[in-house]
Amino acid sequence: MSVGEHIETLRAKHASLEEAIDQENLRPHPDDMRIQELKKEKLRIKDEIAGLSDGA
């Protein structure tokens, strides 16, 4: 897998995490711990994308 393909895969995962966060927030009683975990993972992926983009 090329760096560009890896970045695209990470961007798709980032978007999917954003959707999961939105869905959790729409629930009658959102799970704050779950939202926090999703946001941490989303940030980790964003940092990885930034690192790969800088090196590409």
N, CA, C and O atoms as CSV, one atom per row, in Angstrom:
chain,resi,resn,atom,element,x,y,z
A,1,MET,N,N,0.860,-1.188,0.000
A,1,MET,CA,C,0.000,0.000,0.000
A,1,MET,C,C,0.896,1.237,0.000
A,1,MET,O,O,1.828,1.340,0.798
A,2,SER,N,N,0.603,2.168,-0.900
A,2,SER,CA,C,1.384,3.401,-0.960
A,2,SER,C,C,0.978,4.331,0.182
A,2,SER,O,O,-0.046,4.135,0.835
A,3,VAL,N,N,1.806,5.342,0.400
A,3,VAL,CA,C,1.518,6.313,1.454
A,3,VAL,C,C,0.188,7.010,1.173
A,3,VAL,O,O,-0.605,7.231,2.088
A,4,GLY,N,N,-0.052,7.352,-0.079
A,4,GLY,CA,C,-1.308,8.015,-0.447
A,4,GLY,C,C,-2.516,7.150,-0.158
A,4,GLY,O,O,-3.536,7.637,0.330
A,5,GLU,N,N,-2.402,5.868,-0.458
A,5,GLU,CA,C,-3.509,4.941,-0.168
A,5,GLU,C,C,-3.726,4.803,1.332
A,5,GLU,O,O,-4.861,4.736,1.806
A,6,HIS,N,N,-2.618,4.763,2.073
A,6,HIS,CA,C,-2.726,4.644,3.532
A,6,HIS,C,C,-3.412,5.884,4.113
A,6,HIS,O,O,-4.254,5.775,5.005
A,7,ILE,N,N,-3.047,7.052,3.604
A,7,ILE,CA,C,-3.666,8.304,4.065
A,7,ILE,C,C,-5.160,8.284,3.758
A,7,ILE,O,O,-5.967,8.686,4.596
A,8,GLU,N,N,-5.536,7.824,2.571
A,8,GLU,CA,C,-6.956,7.751,2.210
A,8,GLU,C,C,-7.712,6.794,3.133
A,8,GLU,O,O,-8.843,7.073,3.531
A,9,THR,N,N,-7.087,5.673,3.467
A,9,THR,CA,C,-7.699,4.719,4.392
A,9,THR,C,C,-7.897,5.363,5.762
A,9,THR,O,O,-8.944,5.200,6.389
A,10,LEU,N,N,-6.892,6.089,6.212
A,10,LEU,CA,C,-6.997,6.775,7.505
A,10,LEU,C,C,-8.075,7.853,7.477
A,10,LEU,O,O,-8.797,8.036,8.456
A,11,ARG,N,N,-8.185,8.563,6.364
A,11,ARG,CA,C,-9.227,9.598,6.240
A,11,ARG,C,C,-10.623,8.976,6.300
A,11,ARG,O,O,-11.539,9.542,6.897
A,12,ALA,N,N,-10.773,7.817,5.683
A,12,ALA,CA,C,-12.063,7.124,5.733
A,12,ALA,C,C,-12.378,6.699,7.164
A,12,ALA,O,O,-13.517,6.825,7.613
A,13,LYS,N,N,-11.380,6.200,7.875
A,13,LYS,CA,C,-11.570,5.789,9.273
A,13,LYS,C,C,-11.914,7.014,10.121
A,13,LYS,O,O,-12.770,6.941,11.004
A,14,HIS,N,N,-11.247,8.136,9.852
A,14,HIS,CA,C,-11.499,9.386,10.580
A,14,HIS,C,C,-12.954,9.823,10.382
A,14,HIS,O,O,-13.624,10.221,11.335
A,15,ALA,N,N,-13.430,9.746,9.147
A,15,ALA,CA,C,-14.816,10.123,8.840
A,15,ALA,C,C,-15.794,9.168,9.520
A,15,ALA,O,O,-16.844,9.588,10.007
A,16,SER,N,N,-15.446,7.896,9.549
A,16,SER,CA,C,-16.319,6.917,10.195
A,16,SER,C,C,-16.397,7.159,11.704
A,16,SER,O,O,-17.454,6.983,12.310
A,17,LEU,N,N,-15.284,7.561,12.304
A,17,LEU,CA,C,-15.296,7.889,13.733
A,17,LEU,C,C,-16.144,9.133,13.994
A,17,LEU,O,O,-16.857,9.204,14.995
A,18,GLU,N,N,-16.067,10.097,13.105
A,18,GLU,CA,C,-16.893,11.307,13.238
A,18,GLU,C,C,-18.372,10.936,13.204
A,18,GLU,O,O,-19.171,11.456,13.983
A,19,GLU,N,N,-18.725,10.037,12.300
A,19,GLU,CA,C,-20.117,9.574,12.203
A,19,GLU,C,C,-20.528,8.838,13.482
A,19,GLU,O,O,-21.644,9.015,13.971
A,20,ALA,N,N,-19.635,8.022,14.015
A,20,ALA,CA,C,-19.934,7.284,15.256
A,20,ALA,C,C,-20.147,8.254,16.423
A,20,ALA,O,O,-21.021,8.038,17.263
A,21,ILE,N,N,-19.349,9.315,16.471
A,21,ILE,CA,C,-19.507,10.329,17.522
A,21,ILE,C,C,-20.860,11.022,17.372
A,21,ILE,O,O,-21.581,11.212,18.352
A,22,ASP,N,N,-21.195,11.395,16.139
A,22,ASP,CA,C,-22.482,12.048,15.883
A,22,ASP,C,C,-23.642,11.140,16.289
A,22,ASP,O,O,-24.600,11.595,16.916
A,23,GLN,N,N,-23.557,9.863,15.932
A,23,GLN,CA,C,-24.619,8.912,16.271
A,23,GLN,C,C,-24.759,8.746,17.784
A,23,GLN,O,O,-25.871,8.675,18.306
A,24,GLU,N,N,-23.638,8.685,18.474
A,24,GLU,CA,C,-23.671,8.540,19.931
A,24,GLU,C,C,-24.316,9.769,20.564
A,24,GLU,O,O,-25.077,9.648,21.524
A,25,ASN,N,N,-24.013,10.946,20.032
A,25,ASN,CA,C,-24.586,12.185,20.575
A,25,ASN,C,C,-26.089,12.283,20.330
A,25,ASN,O,O,-26.785,13.005,21.045
A,26,LEU,N,N,-26.593,11.569,19.336
A,26,LEU,CA,C,-28.028,11.600,19.033
A,26,LEU,C,C,-28.837,10.677,19.946
A,26,LEU,O,O,-30.061,10.785,20.008
A,27,ARG,N,N,-28.170,9.785,20.642
A,27,ARG,CA,C,-28.872,8.860,21.526
A,27,ARG,C,C,-29.503,9.631,22.689
A,27,ARG,O,O,-29.010,10.695,23.065
A,28,PRO,N,N,-30.580,9.106,23.255
A,28,PRO,CA,C,-31.223,9.798,24.388
A,28,PRO,C,C,-30.279,9.992,25.585
A,28,PRO,O,O,-30.343,11.010,26.273
A,29,HIS,N,N,-29.406,9.009,25.824
A,29,HIS,CA,C,-28.436,9.109,26.925
A,29,HIS,C,C,-27.058,8.743,26.389
A,29,HIS,O,O,-26.612,7.605,26.534
A,30,PRO,N,N,-26.373,9.728,25.757
A,30,PRO,CA,C,-25.066,9.444,25.165
A,30,PRO,C,C,-24.072,8.937,26.216
A,30,PRO,O,O,-24.084,9.382,27.364
A,31,ASP,N,N,-23.225,8.013,25.807
A,31,ASP,CA,C,-22.189,7.459,26.669
A,31,ASP,C,C,-20.956,8.353,26.550
A,31,ASP,O,O,-20.225,8.287,25.562
A,32,ASP,N,N,-20.735,9.185,27.561
A,32,ASP,CA,C,-19.643,10.145,27.521
A,32,ASP,C,C,-18.282,9.468,27.420
A,32,ASP,O,O,-17.384,9.977,26.750
A,33,MET,N,N,-18.124,8.331,28.077
A,33,MET,CA,C,-16.850,7.606,28.006
A,33,MET,C,C,-16.603,7.107,26.579
A,33,MET,O,O,-15.480,7.181,26.079
A,34,ARG,N,N,-17.636,6.609,25.937
A,34,ARG,CA,C,-17.508,6.125,24.554
A,34,ARG,C,C,-17.152,7.277,23.623
A,34,ARG,O,O,-16.302,7.130,22.745
A,35,ILE,N,N,-17.794,8.411,23.810
A,35,ILE,CA,C,-17.500,9.587,22.992
A,35,ILE,C,C,-16.045,10.010,23.186
A,35,ILE,O,O,-15.359,10.346,22.221
A,36,GLN,N,N,-15.579,9.994,24.425
A,36,GLN,CA,C,-14.196,10.363,24.718
A,36,GLN,C,C,-13.219,9.406,24.026
A,36,GLN,O,O,-12.216,9.847,23.464
A,37,GLU,N,N,-13.503,8.113,24.064
A,37,GLU,CA,C,-12.647,7.124,23.396
A,37,GLU,C,C,-12.623,7.358,21.888
A,37,GLU,O,O,-11.563,7.316,21.263
A,38,LEU,N,N,-13.788,7.604,21.314
A,38,LEU,CA,C,-13.870,7.845,19.868
A,38,LEU,C,C,-13.085,9.099,19.480
A,38,LEU,O,O,-12.390,9.112,18.464
A,39,LYS,N,N,-13.196,10.142,20.285
A,39,LYS,CA,C,-12.480,11.386,19.991
A,39,LYS,C,C,-10.973,11.206,20.100
A,39,LYS,O,O,-10.220,11.767,19.304
A,40,LYS,N,N,-10.528,10.425,21.080
A,40,LYS,CA,C,-9.089,10.157,21.214
A,40,LYS,C,C,-8.568,9.405,19.998
A,40,LYS,O,O,-7.500,9.725,19.475
A,41,GLU,N,N,-9.325,8.400,19.544
A,41,GLU,CA,C,-8.922,7.629,18.368
A,41,GLU,C,C,-8.918,8.517,17.131
A,41,GLU,O,O,-8.024,8.415,16.290
A,42,LYS,N,N,-9.911,9.382,17.021
A,42,LYS,CA,C,-9.997,10.302,15.883
A,42,LYS,C,C,-8.782,11.242,15.866
A,42,LYS,O,O,-8.215,11.505,14.806
A,43,LEU,N,N,-8.393,11.738,17.025
A,43,LEU,CA,C,-7.229,12.620,17.124
A,43,LEU,C,C,-5.946,11.862,16.785
A,43,LEU,O,O,-5.064,12.408,16.121
A,44,ARG,N,N,-5.835,10.608,17.234
A,44,ARG,CA,C,-4.657,9.803,16.936
A,44,ARG,C,C,-4.519,9.624,15.421
A,44,ARG,O,O,-3.424,9.724,14.868
A,45,ILE,N,N,-5.636,9.361,14.772
A,45,ILE,CA,C,-5.623,9.179,13.318
A,45,ILE,C,C,-5.276,10.494,12.623
A,45,ILE,O,O,-4.524,10.505,11.648
A,46,LYS,N,N,-5.820,11.594,13.120
A,46,LYS,CA,C,-5.512,12.901,12.530
A,46,LYS,C,C,-4.017,13.191,12.628
A,46,LYS,O,O,-3.418,13.693,11.676
A,47,ASP,N,N,-3.415,12.879,13.768
A,47,ASP,CA,C,-1.982,13.082,13.944
A,47,ASP,C,C,-1.172,12.189,13.006
A,47,ASP,O,O,-0.154,12.613,12.460
A,48,GLU,N,N,-1.628,10.957,12.823
A,48,GLU,CA,C,-0.944,10.041,11.911
A,48,GLU,C,C,-1.027,10.557,10.474
A,48,GLU,O,O,-0.045,10.508,9.733
A,49,ILE,N,N,-2.201,11.048,10.088
A,49,ILE,CA,C,-2.359,11.613,8.740
A,49,ILE,C,C,-1.415,12.794,8.567
A,49,ILE,O,O,-0.756,12.915,7.534
A,50,ALA,N,N,-1.343,13.656,9.561
A,50,ALA,CA,C,-0.475,14.824,9.481
A,50,ALA,C,C,0.988,14.402,9.350
A,50,ALA,O,O,1.738,14.981,8.564
A,51,GLY,N,N,1.383,13.406,10.113
A,51,GLY,CA,C,2.764,12.917,10.045
A,51,GLY,C,C,3.094,12.336,8.680
A,51,GLY,O,O,4.169,12.584,8.135
A,52,LEU,N,N,2.165,11.561,8.130
A,52,LEU,CA,C,2.384,10.976,6.816
A,52,LEU,C,C,2.374,12.037,5.730
A,52,LEU,O,O,3.146,11.955,4.774
A,53,SER,N,N,1.506,13.035,5.868
A,53,SER,CA,C,1.426,14.107,4.864
A,53,SER,C,C,2.704,14.936,4.854
A,53,SER,O,O,3.166,15.365,3.797
A,54,ASP,N,N,3.271,15.159,6.034
A,54,ASP,CA,C,4.515,15.933,6.126
A,54,ASP,C,C,5.679,15.183,5.487
A,54,ASP,O,O,6.582,15.791,4.913
A,55,GLY,N,N,5.646,13.845,5.595
A,55,GLY,CA,C,6.727,13.044,5.072
A,55,GLY,C,C,6.558,12.680,3.605
A,55,GLY,O,O,7.493,12.192,2.969
A,56,ALA,N,N,5.378,12.915,3.075
A,56,ALA,CA,C,5.105,12.505,1.687
A,56,ALA,C,C,5.651,13.467,0.674
A,56,ALA,O,O,5.497,13.252,-0.528
